[in-house]
Amino acid sequence: GATIPLEIGASILYSGNQHLMTVIDKLKLHAGPPIFDGDDGTTGIWDGHSLVFQSSPWSVITAFRVLWRYGWGIFKLRRVVRATLDNFAMIYALQNGTASSSTSTSSSSNNGLAFETPEALWEGLGLFDLTQLSIRDYLAAQGVTDSKLVTEFVGSIQRVNYNSNNDINALAGLVSLCPTVTGEVVSVKE
């Protein structure tokens, strides 16, 4: 019989996730750029009625299309996502014992900090507040208010990644936007 590909997990991974990249290396798996059957190198955003945005196989053309459709707010969005990613990346220094944390709900080990609860982890990274409000509300508070940018661009990414809308908590929503900022994603062949 014919083989049918079946996705049972994340199809792309952020290459800055040191733990996942270590596992991929230790298991001798093969990570590389995401390639999908029939992929022509473009992505589109459908608003329920029409295709409102389509990228190009050429990054310069895509950049112009993004600016034309979503304006300069895309740069503010990127800064907000980058700041969150920078806070999240502190986890590696905390776990390796090369940084200190002011949280009292963590315990020390030979390798650094281990957090007793998810809340303690998020507090230790300065990200707890993001778990308490929606991505829509957080972006508005950060000055990312362009309706098309938030509704179409951010909203489409939440639908693709989490089958959710912009009511998802800000931390999860910002995590799903990381590839738009870094472009550093991989797919595992196996």
C-alpha positions, 0 to 999 in steps of 0.5 A: 500500500501507499504510505501516507505522511502523518504529522504527530508533532511539531513540523518545524522547530526553533533552532535556538532551542538548545535542549531540542537541538542537543537531543537531535544531535545525541540521537543522530537525527538530521535537522535542516530547512523545512521542506514540504511536498509540493512547497513552492516557497510561498505562504498565503493568508486567507481571511475567510473570503479571499487571499489577502497576502501571499509571499514570494519565493524571493525574500525582497519581494516578500518584504515589500509585500509585508510592508505594503500590507502591514506597514511599519508596525511589523517592526514593532511586532518584531521588537516585541517578539525579540524581547520575549525571546531574549527573556526566554533564552535566559533559561539556559544560563539559569539552568547551567548555573551561569546566571542568578535568579531572584525567584525564591520558588526555585531550587539549586542543583549542581547545574543551576536552577530547577523551577518547582512550578511553571509559574516560578519558571515564568517569573524567573524569566520575567515572562509570567505577566504574559501568561495572564493576558491575551496576545491581542491585549498584550500587543495593544499595550505594546503599541502594536495596534494595526488591525490588519497586522494583528487580525490577519498576520498574528491571527493566522499564525495562531490558527496555524500553530494552535488552532486558536485565535488572538485570545490565546495567552500572550506567551504562547502567542509570542512563541508562535511568532518567533520564526517570523523574527528569527527565521531560524527554524529546522525540520527533522527528517526522521 
